[in-house]
Amino acid sequence: MVISSRDGRPTVLSQDRSFFRLSTKDFEDPPAVLTRIPLPRSGSARSARYRRDVAARLVSLHVKPPRPSRHRADARVEREAARLEELAAAHPCRSCPERAKHERWAARAAQLEHQLRGVERRIQVRTETLARQFDRVLAVLESLGYVEGWSITAKGRTLARIYGEGDLLVGEALASGLLEGLSAAECAALLSSVVYEGRERVPLTGEMPTAETTDRYERLQRIWRRIRRTEDDQQVQLCRELDAGFATPVFHWAEGKPLEDVLLETEMAPGDLVRNCKQLNDLLRQIEDVGVPTTRELVRAARDVVMRGVVAYTGV
């Protein structure tokens, strides 16, 4: 707020009760009058009481700043353009006979630099994302005992030879001896919950075929929940959810039931049965390669009873 002007230097009072003087060097354009208020009849800006009263009136004001006029904005643009023209005229390259050619190459170089910076930004973002993902996966593996620092443990060497979305779950199940004592058909039924995805036209019940497999399935679910909590702590998801929808059909198939009876009970298409059996066989083969001797014998027997009939024939 301007309260007086002497010798072309106005005295300004602000809302925080401070006052100072300005000169023409402090303005690019002439200041605009927003409003007027009455001042105290006595006193001066040097008086604390005077400044307090004026500051109180300033605080109570509600004044919207005016929009800059088009004429004023145009004047600033013209001044800036004139300044740049003067700089260009004084540049040593102004008199270069190949200036137009150099300008084209300079524009091309600037465009390439802009593209390069964009590529570098994308690479940096993706690299940082992969690095963060790697750190989170490594933290999960360390929590579950598959690695220690940069060394792979015995569990880690087993896990390295198991492939699929349920590899962690299989590794933990093998480490806990979950398969010990099961029959070949029960082993196939339990492990089918790791690889099966309910995509058939007719949804299956998801019930386990025997009391023993029901108990082992509950233990497998507890292992899965423990893995999921570890993953949640690191904000990553590696292990897929269990699905017992194929457990009973594959158990009956492994027990030697005819194909027609299995399909009639489940209303599955023959191709669906074959596809799911082959996925289960692939997991059984991996476990056979890494399991302890008793586990290898069990899963080998499970493979034999699953890979029979039409399932074995389609694999030839």
Beta strands, then each sheet from edge to edge (+ up, - down):
strand 1: 2-6
strand 2: 9-13
strand 3: 19-21
strand 4: 147-148
strand 5: 151-152
sheet 1: 1+ 2- 3+
sheet 2: 4+ 5-
end
